[in-house]
Amino acid sequence: MTGQSEFNSRAALCRKLAQREPANRIIWIAEAEKWARLSRETIDGRDDEKIEAGTVAQLRERPSRLLFILA
């Protein structure tokens, strides 16, 4: 299960990428907002299992590629 801190970390990473890649800024800001929304849903007590089965499972590989870009 993915926790709130991981959602917040991913949102922060997307915001950094938005600064580094002005051409893709809109995409990274949208991604950051999606992760922030998932974090808020976790706080509100919504179904974590539904979040895990959907969005997070599909994007699990992205963080390693994103960290490579920042290096």
C-alpha positions in Angstrom: 0.0 0.0 0.0 1.3 3.4 -0.8 1.4 6.0 1.9 0.7 9.7 2.1 4.4 10.5 2.5 5.1 8.8 -0.8 2.3 10.7 -2.6 3.8 13.9 -1.2 7.3 13.0 -2.3 6.1 12.2 -5.8 4.2 15.5 -6.0 7.4 17.4 -4.9 9.5 15.6 -7.5 7.0 16.5 -10.2 7.2 20.2 -9.1 11.0 20.1 -9.4 10.7 18.6 -12.8 8.3 21.4 -13.8 11.0 23.9 -13.0 13.8 22.0 -14.8 11.7 21.3 -17.9 9.8 24.4 -18.9 8.7 22.8 -22.2 6.8 20.1 -20.2 5.8 22.3 -17.3 2.1 21.8 -17.7 2.4 18.0 -17.7 4.6 18.0 -14.6 2.2 20.4 -12.7 -0.7 18.2 -13.6 1.1 15.1 -12.3 2.0 17.0 -9.1 -1.6 17.9 -8.6 -2.7 14.3 -9.1 -0.3 13.1 -6.4 -1.3 15.9 -4.1 -5.0 14.9 -4.6 -4.2 11.3 -3.8 -2.5 12.4 -0.6 -5.5 14.5 0.4 -7.8 11.5 -0.3 -5.6 9.4 2.0 -6.0 12.0 4.7 -9.8 12.1 4.2 -9.9 8.4 4.8 -11.0 7.3 1.3 -10.4 3.8 0.2 -6.6 3.3 -0.1 -7.0 -0.1 -1.8 -8.9 1.6 -4.7 -6.1 4.1 -5.1 -3.4 1.4 -5.0 -5.2 -0.8 -7.6 -5.6 2.1 -10.1 -3.2 5.0 -10.6 -0.3 4.0 -8.3 0.0 0.5 -9.8 0.2 1.9 -13.3 2.8 4.5 -12.4 5.0 2.4 -10.1 7.9 2.4 -12.6 8.0 6.1 -13.2 9.9 7.3 -10.0 13.1 5.5 -11.1 13.0 7.1 -14.5 12.2 10.5 -12.9 15.2 10.3 -10.5 17.4 9.5 -13.5 16.4 12.7 -15.1 17.3 14.7 -12.0 20.8 13.2 -11.7 
